[in-house]
């Protein structure tokens, strides 16, 4: 949970925007694999919003770990099979980035559930590495997408916003 009210509201707004985008896209898209990926993004945004508030403990940890663990496997599977949804430059890189985001969700849920039993230095080190991976992945995807003649696609912008928010909250949640 984020204790500073300003940060709590700021991060909430930051995750509502891409969450709504992916929700609408999930509802209008017809390709099952894309709908699953978009749905997982919606759940990730919702999970990040829940983490910001005192009611975070109301969502069962086991359910969150299962959903985000399966999400990690889903995106890792897309990397392995080479699924191309035609919206990302080098889809395997974007899917790998999404797998890292989902794994980050698993880690954050686990850390929040066992806060009193974690070695602080190790926790901070993992958080820093995760934040760097999220920022690097978001930057790489955005730079690659910006080289396209039409500019950065909206799904890439939404994903970058999520990644930056996740990197920030990863660091805030461990302080």
LINJO-V641255 format. One record per residue. PHI is phi in radians with two decimals (* if undefined). Layout:
PHI / PHI
//
This chain:
* / -1.56 / -1.52 / -1.34 / -0.99 / -1.04 / -1.12 / -1.01 / -1.23 / -1.09 / -1.15 / -1.06 / -1.08 / -1.05 / -1.55 / -1.15 / -1.04 / -1.17 / -1.08 / -1.16 / -1.03 / -1.19 / -1.14 / -1.07 / -1.11 / -1.09 / -1.28 / -1.71 / -1.37 / -1.84 / -1.40 / -1.01 / -1.07 / -1.21 / -1.12 / -1.11 / -1.07 / -1.12 / -1.07 / -1.15 / -1.13 / -1.07 / -1.11 / -1.15 / -1.08 / -1.09 / -1.08 / -1.18 / -1.13 / -1.04 / -1.08 / -1.35 / -1.99 / -1.04 / -1.36 / -0.97 / -1.22 / -1.30 / -1.55 / -1.01 / -1.05 / -1.05 / -1.13 / -1.11 / -1.09 / -1.15 / -1.10 / -1.29 / -1.14 / -1.14 / -1.10 / -1.05 / -1.12 / -1.01 / -1.21 / -1.09 / -1.10 / -1.11 / -1.13 / -1.13 / -1.41 / 1.27 / -1.09 / -2.09 / -1.63 / 1.12 / -2.03 / -1.96 / -1.29 / 0.90 / -0.89 / -1.05 / -1.19 / -1.16 / -1.16 / -1.10 / -1.08 / -1.14 / -1.10 / -1.15 / -1.07 / -1.13 / -1.09 / -1.11 / -1.11 / -1.01 / -1.10 / -1.11 / -1.09 / -1.11 / -1.11 / -1.15 / -1.39 / -2.21 / -0.90 / -1.41 / -2.03 / -1.90 / -1.28 / -0.98 / -1.12 / -1.14 / -1.06 / -1.13 / -1.11 / -1.14 / -1.07 / -1.12 / -1.10 / -1.08 / -1.08 / -1.12 / -1.06 / -1.12 / -1.20 / -1.11 / -1.08 / -1.10 / -1.12 / -1.10 / -1.15 / -1.16 / -1.12 / -1.09 / -1.19 / -1.21 / -1.33 / -1.22 / -1.08 / -1.57 / 1.55 / -1.39 / -1.15 / -0.97 / -1.06 / -1.18 / -1.07 / -1.11 / -1.17 / -1.10 / -1.04 / -1.07 / -1.13 / -1.12 / -1.09 / -1.14 / -1.09 / -1.10 / -1.23 / -1.01 / -1.28 / -1.17 / -1.15 / -1.67 / -1.62
//
